[in-house]
């Protein structure tokens, strides 16, 4: 099976390489013809071809499922820790891999699941879920929560190729899976997203406000156009219309729809995504229960190793559970009819 999967990957890569080669040769031929004969039609074709190549290139600049090079062949799993590796299908049929870590105190009873929260973990744009296992294990222990890690399409052992719409379907499939588990509390689902995963999480939360109890966003961005303007400040990308972007991830719009409790975690030493974007997302959030946790030494991928990181997440989860317990008590009192 592994050999078959490897051959499929190599064939797909070869086909992609061949198509890119054809595009480059065609563009070169157009440029040469224009140089010899000129003409507005040829110039238009050259500009259209160049725009098409740049449009396609956006995926290569955003998604890195092959970094490190073994990421599509080997997915590290928790050693010596009970876990489940399950496969689910997105609505478009793409097969996705999930790793489920169960907290030792979350075993359900005959009367239903225990009130243990479940964190759905959405990772960044490189590697696979196995590379996030050390972080997830500390979440398991410190937050006393179940952790479900999703590999997006095209990452790890998941099928397909990544895209913005595809990642939306993947996130929805992970949430649907958690909702079908009778041993997990459906009222205490927390979405966690780091970097690109933050954009995935905030969109899922905005579209499922009644199924998501809370959201935690870490070192993520306002949108891809905002990031393009930051990373390529020497180009006039800020003036490009949205339709020029194949992947948009407009988190600054979607966070404005998220009224559930929200925690924004910002590493001020992040050299990739400007920390000011996290502050702006926090300010755009309409949640009545929102917090901004700032870590001066936190870098883009390693803020979780800063002192006080898990204390901030743990307090947020504790307050969330306390709020849920209070709401359930109020609802229980309201259901009593006094005669």
N, C-alpha and C positions, 0 to 999 in steps of 0.2 A: 504493500500500500504506500509506504514511504517512497519507494522507487518510482511508483506510478505518479505520485504527487509531484515528485521532483522533475520527472519527464514533462508533465503538463506545464509546470512553471517554466522550464527551459524552452518549450515550444512557444508558449505565450510571449516570453521575452524575445525569442527569435523573430516572431511575427511582428512584434512592436518595433524591434530594431529595423526590420526590413521596411516597414511602412514609413518610419522616420527617414530612412535612407532615400526612399522614393521622393518624399517631400523635399528634402534638401536638394536632390538632383534636379527636380522640377523647378524649384526656385532659382537655382543656379542657371538653368537653361533659359528661364524667362529674363533674368538679368542680362545674360549674354545677348539674347535676341533684342532686348530693348537698347542695349549699348550699340548694336549694329544698325538697327532700323528705327528706333524710337517709337513714338506714338502713345497717345493717352490711354488706349485700351490695354497695352502691355504694362504701362505704369500702374494702372488700376489692378491688374492681375497680380503684379508683384506685391503691391501693398496688401491686397487681400490674402495672398499666400503667407506673407510675413505675419499678418495679424492672426491667421489661423494657427500658425506654428507657435506663436507666443501664447495664444489662448490654451492650446494643448499643453504647453510647457508648464502652465500653472500647477498642474497636479504634481509634476516632478519637483517643484519648489516647495510644496506643502506636505506631501505624504512621503515618509521614509520607512516603509515596512521592512526593508532589507538592511537596516542599520541597527546593530552590527550585522555582518554578512550572514550569520547563521540564524537570524531571527525567524525566517520562514521555514526552517527545518527543525529547530529545537526550541521548545518552550519549557523553561525550568518550572518545576512544580514544588510545592512545599514539602520538604524532607521531614519525615517522621510526624507529620501533622495530618489528621483526618481531613480529606478534601474530596470534592467531586469535580470531575471534568466532564461537562455535559455539552451537548450540541443542540442548538435550536435553529429554527428557520425564520428568517425575516419574511415580511409579507410578500416580497418579490421572489421568495424561494431560495435565497442565498443561505447557505449553511454556516452558522457561527459557533465559535467555541467560547464557553464560559467556564471559569473556575469558581467554585463555591466553597467558601471557608465558613464553617459553622462554629459559633461560639459554644463552649462547653456547657454553658448554662442556658442554652436556648432550645433544649429538647422540648418539643411540644407534648402536651398531654392529651388524654381522650377528650377533654373539654375544649381543646383548641391550642393554638400556639402561645408561648410565653411572650411577655411584652418586651422582647429583645428587638432593638432596631436592626434594620438591614441596610447596609451601605452598598449602593451600586457604584462601582469604581470605573470612571472613564479616563483612560490614560492619554498621554500626549501623542505626538505625530510620528514617533519613531519606536522601533523595538516591538515587544509584545507583552502580554500580561505577566509572563514569567519574570520579566525584569522588574515588575512592581511588587512581587511577592514579599520581599523584606518589609516594604512600607505597609502592605496590606496586613501582614502578620502583627505589626505593632498596632494597627487600627483594631484588629481583632482583640488584642489583649487590653489596650488602654481604654477603648471605647466600649468594651464588652458588647460588641455588635457582630452580627454576621457580615461577611464581605463577599460580594459577587463581582468578579472582575470580567469585563467583556473585551474580547479581541475584535476590533472592527473588521469588516470585510477587507480581504487582502492582507491582513496582519496575522501573524502566528499561524494557527491551524484553521483559521477561518477562510472560506472560499471568497471568490469575487475580487473586485478592484475597488479601492476607496473613492468616494465622491461625497459631496455634501449631502445630497439626498439619500445616498446609501447609508451614511453614518446616522442620519435621522431614523431610518428604518431599523438599523441595528440597535440603537438605543431603545426604541420602542419595543423591539423584540425582547430585550433584556428585562425591561419593566414588566411586560406581559408575562414573562416566565416567572418572575418573582411573585406576581399576583396569582399565579396558578398553583403555587406551592402551599399546601394546607398547613405546613409546619412553620411558615413564616408569617409574621404579623403584617398584614397588608396596610395597616394604619400608621406604620412607623418606618416608611421607606425614605431614606436619605440619599440624595444624589451627590456624588463627589466628582469633581472634574478638575484636572490640572492641565494648564496650557490649552491645547486644542480640545482636550476633554472638557474643559470648562465651557466652551462654546456648545459642545454636544449636550452637556448637562443642562445648561440654561434653556436651550430650545426645548428639550424634553419636558422640563419643568413648566415652561410657559404653555405647552400644549396639553399638559396633564395636571392641572392645579388640584384636582380632587383626588389624585392618586399619589401625589408626592407630598410628604410631610415637611421636608426641609431640603435646602440645597447648600452645598459648600463649594465655593469656587476659589481656585488657587492659581495665582500667576497666569491669568488668562487675559485675553485682549478684547477690545471694543468690537472689532470686525477685521476681516482680511483687508479691505481697502485702507483702514487705518494703519494696519501693520505694514502694508506695501508702501505707504507714504513715509513711514518711519524707517524701514530698512533700506529703501531706495529714495532717500530724500533728494538726491541729485537729479531725479527724474520728475516730471510734472504729473505724477500719478494721482495726486490729490484732486486733480481736475477731471479725471476720467469718469464717465458715467458708470453706474453700477453694472450695466449689462456687459461691460468689458471684462468683468470678473467672473470666471467660471465657478469659483468657490467664494462665497460672500461671508457666511457665518456672522450675521448681523446681531451680535450679542447685545449691543447697546439698545436695540429695539426690543429684543425678547426679554431682557431683564426687567424692563418696565412693566411686564405682564406677570411677574412673579411676586405674589403677595405672601407666600409662605415664609417662615423663618429662614433667614439667609445669613451665612457666614462668609466673609470675603477675607482670604488669607493672602497677604502680600509680602514677598521678599524684596526688600529695598535694594539688594545687591543684584537683582535680576538684570543681566546684560543683554537679554534677548527681547523681552517684552517690557516696555517702560512701566515702572510701578504706578505711574500716574493713571494708567488705564484702569487699574484695580480700584483706585480711589474714585474714579469717575463712574465705574459700574456700581460701586457702593452708593454713590450719591443719586444715581438714576433709579435705584431699587425703591419700590413703593412699600416694601415690607415694613410693618410696624415693629417687627422683631428682627433687626439686622445689626450685625457687628462687623467691624473691620479690625482684623488682627494683623499687626505689623511686626515684621522681624528684620531689623537692620542688617543682619549678616546673611539673610536668606537669599540664595541664588535661584535661578530658574527651576532647576530640577531637585535641589537639595534643601529647600526650605523646611521640609519635614524632619531634617536632622538638627534643626535649631532648638536650643533650650526653650522650653515653654510651649512648643508647638502642640504637642498632644494634650497638654493641660488646657489649652484654648479650645481644642476640638472636644475634649471631654466635658468641659463646662457647658459648651453649646448643646451637646447631646443631653446632658443632665437637665438643663433648663427646658429643652424640648419635651423630654419625658414627663417632667413635672407639670408642664402646661397641658399635655395630653391627659394626665391623670386628673387634673383639675376640671378640664372640659368634660371628661367622662363622668365625673362626680356630679357636675351641674346637670348634665343630660339625664343622669339617673334620678336626681331629685325632681326634675321637670316632668318625668314620666309617671310620677305618683299622683293619683287623683284622690283628693281628700273629700270625703262625703260627710 
